[in-house]
Amino acid sequence: MERKDSMDLMGAAGMVTFAAMLALNQVVIKVSNDGFGPIFGAGLRSVLALGVLFIWVWGTGRPIQGLRESLWSGLLLGGLFSVEFILLFLALDYTTVSRSAILFYSMPVWLALIAHVALPGESLSLRRGIGLVLAMAGVVWALADPASLSAGNLWGDALALGGAFCWAGIALTVRLTRVSKLSAETQLFWQLMVSAVVLTAVAPLFGDLLRAPTWLHWAGMAYQAVLVASLGFLFWLRLMAIYPASDIAAFSFLSPVLAVGFGWALLREPVGPGFLGALGLVAVGIVLINVRRRR
């Protein structure tokens, strides 16, 4: 696999496609929640995605290795993944896609703050500090937008923010534990295996498992399991192996922007000028946080 020093047109197209898939996934989860209980739906997604992963491993001949050596860190990774999607699926059952996306994709902000304290060599530069302030101001502005606030739900907003913190925890776990030495397939196996067990086990505690699913809800489940939770993640890790991480991270602002657009276009969620201005601040802030000078 050829390693490249900068992003090219093929890589940029791949990242835009992946960002659009993640953004659309927010709408798909919200729609699927009408057919499945949120936690049961998240667990079913992990079960189906695990099956797709096994087919991928069998077809490509890339074995899942290092499970015994990474047992505790792998369980931590899978546990954080489970809690992240409990919070996200519940959030989308309460609040709008637009508000959830702003909060959930604010993860780079909280990761930068935690890394500034916990990781050597990750202190905030002036540029990244400005980006952090802009992004946080954009989040506050978006949540206070009157039209969006009337359509949203503060409890759902809080759950989406909790999901962002769990996502940051996953990034730190991959960075600081033995999981970092595992292949992409093995990292994904830990996340899907643990979440498949945990989510399906606790799903009855959150109400009905099924809410009269139709073909639309099953199609949404297939989209989540095949194109996002399994093959999509592996595709993203493949891009990470080819292109510089800073170039990949620079595209992370696209997911909340596109998610807000999909929420407006497909679900008719209110998105006024104030909300768009707040979204712009968040997008600029995320870019400033992620883009680094290449040494």
Contacts in CASP RR format, 6 or more apart in sequence:
PFRMAT RR
TARGET T0000
AUTHOR 0000-0000-0000
METHOD contacts of the structure
MODEL  1
MERKDSMDLMGAAGMVTFAAMLALNQVVIKVSNDGFGPIFGAGLRSVLAL
GVLFIWVWGTGRPIQGLRESLWSGLLLGGLFSVEFILLFLALDYTTVSRS
AILFYSMPVWLALIAHVALPGESLSLRRGIGLVLAMAGVVWALADPASLS
AGNLWGDALALGGAFCWAGIALTVRLTRVSKLSAETQLFWQLMVSAVVLT
AVAPLFGDLLRAPTWLHWAGMAYQAVLVASLGFLFWLRLMAIYPASDIAA
FSFLSPVLAVGFGWALLREPVGPGFLGALGLVAVGIVLINVRRRR
1 238 0 8 1.000
1 241 0 8 1.000
1 242 0 8 1.000
2 242 0 8 1.000
3 241 0 8 1.000
3 242 0 8 1.000
4 242 0 8 1.000
4 243 0 8 1.000
4 244 0 8 1.000
5 244 0 8 1.000
5 294 0 8 1.000
6 243 0 8 1.000
6 244 0 8 1.000
6 247 0 8 1.000
7 15 0 8 1.000
7 243 0 8 1.000
7 244 0 8 1.000
7 247 0 8 1.000
7 248 0 8 1.000
7 250 0 8 1.000
11 239 0 8 1.000
11 242 0 8 1.000
11 243 0 8 1.000
12 251 0 8 1.000
14 235 0 8 1.000
14 239 0 8 1.000
15 239 0 8 1.000
15 248 0 8 1.000
15 251 0 8 1.000
15 254 0 8 1.000
16 251 0 8 1.000
16 254 0 8 1.000
18 232 0 8 1.000
18 235 0 8 1.000
18 236 0 8 1.000
18 239 0 8 1.000
19 251 0 8 1.000
19 252 0 8 1.000
19 254 0 8 1.000
19 255 0 8 1.000
19 258 0 8 1.000
20 254 0 8 1.000
20 258 0 8 1.000
21 227 0 8 1.000
21 228 0 8 1.000
21 232 0 8 1.000
22 228 0 8 1.000
22 255 0 8 1.000
22 259 0 8 1.000
23 101 0 8 1.000
23 254 0 8 1.000
23 255 0 8 1.000
23 256 0 8 1.000
23 257 0 8 1.000
23 258 0 8 1.000
23 259 0 8 1.000
23 261 0 8 1.000
23 262 0 8 1.000
24 223 0 8 1.000
24 258 0 8 1.000
24 259 0 8 1.000
24 262 0 8 1.000
25 223 0 8 1.000
25 224 0 8 1.000
25 228 0 8 1.000
26 92 0 8 1.000
26 97 0 8 1.000
26 100 0 8 1.000
26 101 0 8 1.000
26 104 0 8 1.000
26 259 0 8 1.000
26 262 0 8 1.000
26 263 0 8 1.000
27 97 0 8 1.000
27 259 0 8 1.000
27 262 0 8 1.000
27 263 0 8 1.000
27 266 0 8 1.000
27 267 0 8 1.000
28 220 0 8 1.000
28 223 0 8 1.000
28 224 0 8 1.000
29 88 0 8 1.000
29 89 0 8 1.000
29 92 0 8 1.000
29 224 0 8 1.000
30 92 0 8 1.000
30 93 0 8 1.000
30 97 0 8 1.000
30 267 0 8 1.000
31 216 0 8 1.000
31 217 0 8 1.000
31 220 0 8 1.000
32 41 0 8 1.000
32 217 0 8 1.000
32 220 0 8 1.000
32 221 0 8 1.000
32 224 0 8 1.000
33 41 0 8 1.000
33 89 0 8 1.000
33 92 0 8 1.000
33 93 0 8 1.000
33 211 0 8 1.000
34 211 0 8 1.000
34 217 0 8 1.000
35 210 0 8 1.000
35 211 0 8 1.000
35 212 0 8 1.000
35 213 0 8 1.000
35 214 0 8 1.000
35 217 0 8 1.000
36 44 0 8 1.000
36 209 0 8 1.000
36 210 0 8 1.000
36 211 0 8 1.000
36 213 0 8 1.000
36 217 0 8 1.000
36 221 0 8 1.000
37 93 0 8 1.000
37 203 0 8 1.000
37 206 0 8 1.000
37 207 0 8 1.000
37 208 0 8 1.000
37 209 0 8 1.000
37 210 0 8 1.000
37 211 0 8 1.000
38 89 0 8 1.000
38 90 0 8 1.000
38 92 0 8 1.000
38 93 0 8 1.000
38 206 0 8 1.000
39 86 0 8 1.000
39 89 0 8 1.000
39 90 0 8 1.000
39 199 0 8 1.000
39 202 0 8 1.000
39 203 0 8 1.000
39 205 0 8 1.000
39 206 0 8 1.000
40 199 0 8 1.000
40 200 0 8 1.000
40 203 0 8 1.000
40 206 0 8 1.000
40 209 0 8 1.000
40 210 0 8 1.000
41 89 0 8 1.000
41 199 0 8 1.000
41 203 0 8 1.000
41 221 0 8 1.000
42 85 0 8 1.000
42 86 0 8 1.000
42 88 0 8 1.000
42 89 0 8 1.000
42 195 0 8 1.000
42 199 0 8 1.000
43 85 0 8 1.000
43 195 0 8 1.000
43 196 0 8 1.000
43 199 0 8 1.000
43 200 0 8 1.000
43 203 0 8 1.000
44 200 0 8 1.000
44 221 0 8 1.000
44 225 0 8 1.000
45 85 0 8 1.000
45 221 0 8 1.000
45 224 0 8 1.000
45 225 0 8 1.000
45 229 0 8 1.000
46 85 0 8 1.000
46 191 0 8 1.000
46 192 0 8 1.000
46 195 0 8 1.000
46 196 0 8 1.000
46 199 0 8 1.000
46 200 0 8 1.000
46 229 0 8 1.000
47 196 0 8 1.000
47 200 0 8 1.000
48 221 0 8 1.000
48 222 0 8 1.000
48 225 0 8 1.000
48 226 0 8 1.000
49 192 0 8 1.000
49 224 0 8 1.000
49 225 0 8 1.000
49 226 0 8 1.000
49 229 0 8 1.000
49 230 0 8 1.000
50 189 0 8 1.000
50 192 0 8 1.000
50 193 0 8 1.000
50 196 0 8 1.000
50 230 0 8 1.000
51 230 0 8 1.000
52 225 0 8 1.000
52 226 0 8 1.000
52 230 0 8 1.000
52 231 0 8 1.000
53 185 0 8 1.000
53 188 0 8 1.000
53 189 0 8 1.000
53 192 0 8 1.000
53 230 0 8 1.000
56 62 0 8 1.000
56 185 0 8 1.000
56 230 0 8 1.000
56 231 0 8 1.000
56 234 0 8 1.000
57 63 0 8 1.000
57 64 0 8 1.000
57 185 0 8 1.000
62 183 0 8 1.000
62 185 0 8 1.000
63 185 0 8 1.000
64 183 0 8 1.000
64 185 0 8 1.000
64 186 0 8 1.000
64 189 0 8 1.000
65 182 0 8 1.000
65 183 0 8 1.000
65 186 0 8 1.000
66 182 0 8 1.000
66 186 0 8 1.000
67 186 0 8 1.000
67 189 0 8 1.000
67 190 0 8 1.000
69 178 0 8 1.000
70 177 0 8 1.000
70 178 0 8 1.000
70 179 0 8 1.000
70 181 0 8 1.000
70 182 0 8 1.000
70 186 0 8 1.000
70 190 0 8 1.000
73 173 0 8 1.000
73 177 0 8 1.000
73 178 0 8 1.000
73 179 0 8 1.000
74 173 0 8 1.000
74 177 0 8 1.000
74 178 0 8 1.000
74 179 0 8 1.000
74 190 0 8 1.000
74 194 0 8 1.000
75 190 0 8 1.000
75 194 0 8 1.000
76 173 0 8 1.000
76 177 0 8 1.000
77 170 0 8 1.000
77 173 0 8 1.000
77 174 0 8 1.000
77 177 0 8 1.000
77 179 0 8 1.000
77 187 0 8 1.000
77 190 0 8 1.000
77 191 0 8 1.000
77 194 0 8 1.000
78 190 0 8 1.000
78 191 0 8 1.000
78 193 0 8 1.000
78 194 0 8 1.000
78 195 0 8 1.000
78 198 0 8 1.000
79 194 0 8 1.000
79 195 0 8 1.000
79 198 0 8 1.000
80 166 0 8 1.000
80 169 0 8 1.000
80 170 0 8 1.000
80 173 0 8 1.000
81 166 0 8 1.000
81 170 0 8 1.000
81 191 0 8 1.000
81 192 0 8 1.000
81 194 0 8 1.000
81 195 0 8 1.000
82 194 0 8 1.000
82 195 0 8 1.000
82 198 0 8 1.000
82 199 0 8 1.000
83 163 0 8 1.000
83 166 0 8 1.000
84 163 0 8 1.000
84 166 0 8 1.000
84 167 0 8 1.000
84 170 0 8 1.000
85 195 0 8 1.000
85 199 0 8 1.000
86 199 0 8 1.000
86 202 0 8 1.000
87 159 0 8 1.000
87 160 0 8 1.000
87 162 0 8 1.000
87 163 0 8 1.000
87 166 0 8 1.000
88 100 0 8 1.000
88 104 0 8 1.000
88 159 0 8 1.000
88 160 0 8 1.000
88 163 0 8 1.000
90 156 0 8 1.000
90 159 0 8 1.000
90 206 0 8 1.000
91 100 0 8 1.000
91 103 0 8 1.000
91 104 0 8 1.000
91 156 0 8 1.000
91 157 0 8 1.000
91 159 0 8 1.000
91 160 0 8 1.000
91 163 0 8 1.000
92 100 0 8 1.000
92 160 0 8 1.000
93 156 0 8 1.000
94 152 0 8 1.000
94 153 0 8 1.000
94 155 0 8 1.000
94 156 0 8 1.000
94 159 0 8 1.000
95 152 0 8 1.000
95 153 0 8 1.000
95 155 0 8 1.000
95 156 0 8 1.000
95 157 0 8 1.000
95 159 0 8 1.000
95 160 0 8 1.000
96 148 0 8 1.000
96 151 0 8 1.000
96 152 0 8 1.000
96 263 0 8 1.000
96 267 0 8 1.000
96 269 0 8 1.000
97 259 0 8 1.000
97 260 0 8 1.000
97 262 0 8 1.000
97 263 0 8 1.000
97 267 0 8 1.000
97 269 0 8 1.000
98 142 0 8 1.000
98 148 0 8 1.000
98 259 0 8 1.000
98 260 0 8 1.000
98 261 0 8 1.000
98 263 0 8 1.000
98 264 0 8 1.000
98 269 0 8 1.000
98 270 0 8 1.000
98 271 0 8 1.000
98 275 0 8 1.000
99 142 0 8 1.000
99 143 0 8 1.000
99 148 0 8 1.000
99 152 0 8 1.000
99 156 0 8 1.000
99 157 0 8 1.000
99 160 0 8 1.000
100 156 0 8 1.000
100 157 0 8 1.000
100 160 0 8 1.000
100 259 0 8 1.000
101 255 0 8 1.000
101 256 0 8 1.000
101 259 0 8 1.000
101 260 0 8 1.000
102 138 0 8 1.000
102 139 0 8 1.000
102 142 0 8 1.000
102 143 0 8 1.000
102 256 0 8 1.000
102 260 0 8 1.000
102 278 0 8 1.000
102 279 0 8 1.000
102 282 0 8 1.000
103 139 0 8 1.000
103 143 0 8 1.000
103 157 0 8 1.000
103 160 0 8 1.000
103 161 0 8 1.000
103 164 0 8 1.000
104 160 0 8 1.000
104 161 0 8 1.000
104 163 0 8 1.000
104 164 0 8 1.000
104 167 0 8 1.000
104 256 0 8 1.000
105 164 0 8 1.000
105 252 0 8 1.000
105 255 0 8 1.000
105 256 0 8 1.000
105 259 0 8 1.000
105 282 0 8 1.000
105 286 0 8 1.000
106 135 0 8 1.000
106 136 0 8 1.000
106 139 0 8 1.000
106 161 0 8 1.000
106 164 0 8 1.000
106 256 0 8 1.000
106 282 0 8 1.000
106 286 0 8 1.000
107 164 0 8 1.000
107 165 0 8 1.000
107 167 0 8 1.000
107 168 0 8 1.000
107 171 0 8 1.000
108 135 0 8 1.000
108 249 0 8 1.000
108 252 0 8 1.000
108 286 0 8 1.000
108 289 0 8 1.000
108 290 0 8 1.000
109 132 0 8 1.000
109 135 0 8 1.000
109 136 0 8 1.000
109 139 0 8 1.000
109 285 0 8 1.000
109 286 0 8 1.000
109 289 0 8 1.000
110 164 0 8 1.000
110 165 0 8 1.000
110 168 0 8 1.000
111 168 0 8 1.000
111 169 0 8 1.000
111 171 0 8 1.000
111 172 0 8 1.000
112 122 0 8 1.000
112 124 0 8 1.000
112 128 0 8 1.000
112 129 0 8 1.000
112 132 0 8 1.000
112 289 0 8 1.000
113 132 0 8 1.000
114 168 0 8 1.000
114 169 0 8 1.000
114 172 0 8 1.000
115 122 0 8 1.000
115 172 0 8 1.000
116 122 0 8 1.000
116 123 0 8 1.000
116 124 0 8 1.000
118 172 0 8 1.000
119 172 0 8 1.000
119 175 0 8 1.000
119 176 0 8 1.000
124 132 0 8 1.000
127 288 0 8 1.000
128 288 0 8 1.000
128 289 0 8 1.000
129 288 0 8 1.000
129 289 0 8 1.000
130 285 0 8 1.000
130 288 0 8 1.000
131 284 0 8 1.000
131 285 0 8 1.000
131 286 0 8 1.000
131 287 0 8 1.000
131 288 0 8 1.000
131 289 0 8 1.000
132 285 0 8 1.000
132 288 0 8 1.000
132 289 0 8 1.000
134 281 0 8 1.000
134 282 0 8 1.000
134 284 0 8 1.000
134 285 0 8 1.000
134 288 0 8 1.000
135 281 0 8 1.000
135 282 0 8 1.000
135 284 0 8 1.000
135 285 0 8 1.000
135 286 0 8 1.000
135 289 0 8 1.000
137 281 0 8 1.000
138 277 0 8 1.000
138 278 0 8 1.000
138 279 0 8 1.000
138 280 0 8 1.000
138 281 0 8 1.000
138 282 0 8 1.000
139 278 0 8 1.000
139 282 0 8 1.000
140 278 0 8 1.000
141 274 0 8 1.000
141 277 0 8 1.000
141 278 0 8 1.000
141 281 0 8 1.000
142 148 0 8 1.000
142 275 0 8 1.000
142 278 0 8 1.000
142 279 0 8 1.000
142 282 0 8 1.000
143 149 0 8 1.000
143 157 0 8 1.000
145 272 0 8 1.000
145 274 0 8 1.000
145 275 0 8 1.000
145 278 0 8 1.000
147 270 0 8 1.000
147 271 0 8 1.000
147 272 0 8 1.000
147 275 0 8 1.000
148 269 0 8 1.000
148 270 0 8 1.000
148 271 0 8 1.000
148 272 0 8 1.000
148 275 0 8 1.000
150 270 0 8 1.000
151 269 0 8 1.000
151 270 0 8 1.000
170 191 0 8 1.000
173 179 0 8 1.000
174 180 0 8 1.000
174 187 0 8 1.000
179 187 0 8 1.000
179 190 0 8 1.000
182 190 0 8 1.000
184 233 0 8 1.000
184 234 0 8 1.000
184 237 0 8 1.000
184 238 0 8 1.000
185 234 0 8 1.000
187 237 0 8 1.000
188 230 0 8 1.000
188 233 0 8 1.000
188 234 0 8 1.000
192 229 0 8 1.000
192 230 0 8 1.000
203 209 0 8 1.000
236 248 0 8 1.000
239 248 0 8 1.000
240 248 0 8 1.000
244 294 0 8 1.000
246 290 0 8 1.000
246 291 0 8 1.000
246 292 0 8 1.000
246 294 0 8 1.000
249 290 0 8 1.000
249 291 0 8 1.000
250 287 0 8 1.000
250 290 0 8 1.000
250 291 0 8 1.000
252 286 0 8 1.000
252 290 0 8 1.000
253 282 0 8 1.000
253 283 0 8 1.000
253 284 0 8 1.000
253 285 0 8 1.000
253 286 0 8 1.000
253 287 0 8 1.000
256 279 0 8 1.000
256 282 0 8 1.000
256 283 0 8 1.000
256 286 0 8 1.000
257 279 0 8 1.000
257 280 0 8 1.000
257 283 0 8 1.000
260 271 0 8 1.000
260 275 0 8 1.000
260 276 0 8 1.000
260 279 0 8 1.000
261 271 0 8 1.000
263 269 0 8 1.000
263 271 0 8 1.000
264 270 0 8 1.000
264 271 0 8 1.000
END
